[in-house]
Amino acid sequence: MSRFHALLFDCDGVLLDSEPMGCRALAQAVTTAGMAMNADQAAAVFSGNSAQASLEWMEQAGLDGFAVFEAADRLLFQMFDRDIPLIDGVERVLGDFDIPMAVCSNSLIRRLDRSIVRTSLAHRFGGHIYSAEHVSAPKPAPDLALFAAERLGVAPQQAIFVDDNPHGLRCGLDAGCLGIGFVGPSEHRAGHAQVLHDAGAHHVVHGMAELHALLTTFSLPLRPEIKELT
């Protein structure tokens, strides 16, 4: 029997291959506001940040943060209307393990409603899709992991927290979860796996196949139909 009874996932970059889209939208909005920025620069500045942290950066750069966010959201939501890309292999991970799961994202509720909630993955979480808006402090504070674990009815030490950013991992680790750093197929930051290791990740995986294999070593319960195939 496994000592783990819940899986907590970041959204963008872990469940959805949407971080490149968000960075393109932010780069275009920041550039339109008068400060030249490309998608790589946007990723370096904004990836995984809370809305408040991103707003503060924009204000310090002399931009109207709220206006930039509104413009970026309009662009991003247009992209989501055309396509909401899933991380390759995520459906197998969510479908094979018979364990409560939740989304823990720094994204605003309106972004989650336009992205993960509209995908085929949403039903697997049974309403446990949580935003930084649900808690007092966003990642890297542990509030979101603690909140999700409580809602799932497990102790944080019984939860596995999967995130692709160091401050996201900090949220899970400081809550007492086992932290897995995830390097997705669109990850472009050089040495990012080492960054996740240095942030304290207990394990770092590249892609969903490696995550599935790692979770299997924890003896997580499988869904009955999967058991029949093993």
N, C-alpha and C positions, 0 to 999 in steps of 0.2 A: 504494500500500500504506500502511496506517495505521501510525503509530508506537505505537498503543495495542493491547495484546493481552489485556486483562482489564477487567471491570467489577466494581466492589465497591459493594454497596448496603447502606445502613442498612435496618432492617426496618420498625419502627413509624413511620408517617408518610411512608414512601417506597414500600415494597412493599404494606404493609397499611394500610388506613385505620382503624387501631386505637387511635391515641393518644387520641381522645376517650373511648373505652371505658376505657382504662387510667386516665385522669384521673378519670372518674366513680367508678371502683372505689376509687382512692386517696382521693378526697375523702370518700366514704362511710365508709371504714375509719378515716380520721383523725378524722372527726366522731364516729363511734361511740366512739373512744378518748378523747373528751373535749375535742377542739379543733375548733371549727366551721371547716369549709372547704368551698368549692364547687369545681366542676370547673375553672373558670377559674383559681382560685388554685392548684389542684393542678398545672395545666399550667405556670404561671409558676415553681413551685418544683421540679417533678420532671421535666419533659419532657426526655428524652434523657440524664438523669443515669444514672450507674452505680448499681447496687444499694447499694454501699458509701457513696456520696455521699448517697443518699437516707436510708439508715439513720442516718448521722451527723446529718443535718438533724433527723430525728425525735428522736434522743436529745437534741440540744440544745434541742428544743422541750419536753422533759420527757415524751416518749412512749416506750413500749416498741416500738422500731422493728421488732423481729422479729415481735411479735404483730400490729402494724399491717400488715406485709407479708403475713403469712399470711392475714389477713382480706381484704386487697385481692386477693390471688391467688385466693382462693376465689370472690370475686365476679366477678373478671375471667374465670376459667375457666368459670364458669357462662355468662357472656356468649359466650365462644368456642364453647361447646357449642351455642348457638343460631345463631351466625353469626360468620364470620371475614371481614370485608369487605376486599376488595382495592381498591387505588387504581385508579381508572378509567383504563383504557388500559395498565396494567402488563403484561398478557399479550402485547400487541403488541410492546412494547419487549423483553421477554425472549425472545419467539419469533422476532423478525426478525433479530437479530444473532447471527452464528455466531462467538462469542467466549467464552472461559471466564468464568464469573461466580461470585461468592461473596457471601454475606450477612455483614456485619460489624456486630453488634449489641451494645449494652451490656446487653441483657436477659439474665437467667439462662437456662441451658439448659432448665430445666423450662418456662419461658414459651415459648421457641421451639418446644419439642416440642408444646405445646398450641396453637400458632398457625401459624406459617409451614410447619412440617413437615407439617401436616394439610391444607394447601391444594394446589390444582392447580399452584402455582408451584414446589413443592419439587423436583420431578424436574429442573427446569432447572439446579439448582445441583449436582447430582450428589454430594451429601453435603457440599459446601462451605458449610455453614451454621454460622457461628462466633459464639460468645458471648464476653463479657468474661471468662468463667470459663476460657477456653482460653489466656489470656495472663496475664502478671504484673500488668499495669496496664491499666485500662479507658480508653476515650476520656475525656479528650482526648489521652492518651499515644498515640504512633504504633504501639504494639505490635500492635494488632488488624489494622491495614492491612498492616503488615510481615509478620505471620503469614499472613494470607490470600494475599498476593502470593507468598510463598514456597511455600505449598501448591499454588498454581496454576502454579508454575514460571515466574513472570515477575518482572522487576525492578519495584520500586514505581513507577519513572518511566514504566513502560509500562502503568500501571493508571489507570483513571478511578474516582474515589471520589465517590459520590452520597450526600448526607446533608441532613437538614432542620434540623439544629441546629448552632450555631456551634462547640461543643466537639467535635462529631462531625466536622465539616469539619477542625478542627485536627488530628485524628488522621490523616486522609488527607494533608493538606498537609505536615505535619511528617515524614511517611513519604516524601514526594517524589512523591505522586500528583497528577494534575490533579484539582482539587476543583470539584464542581458542587453549588451550593446548590439544594435542591429545596423549592418552596413548594407544598404539597399542597392538595387541595380543601377540607379541613377546617381549614386553618390559620386561626387567629383572632387571632394576635398582630399588633397594628398595627405596620406598618413592618418586618415580618420579612424581607422581601427585602433591605432595606438592611442589616439586622443581618447577614445572610449575606454580603453584599458586604463589609461592614466586617470580617468575620472572615477575609477573604482569599480567598473563593471566586473562581475564575477565571471562572466563569459562574454565573448564577442563572436557573432556569427555573420557570415556573408550570405544573405539571401534566405528565402523561406525553406529551401531544402535543408540547409544546415540548422535552421531553427527547429524544424520538425524533428530532425535526428537528435538534437540536444534534448528537446522536450521528452522524447521517447526514453532517454536514459533516466529521466526522473520518475518513471513508472506512472505517468499520468493515466487516469482511466480513459479507455477508448469507448467510442460509441458502439453499441451492440452490433450494428451492421459492419463496422470495421473489424471488430473482434472475430467475426465469422470468416473474414478474409485472411486473418493472420494465423 
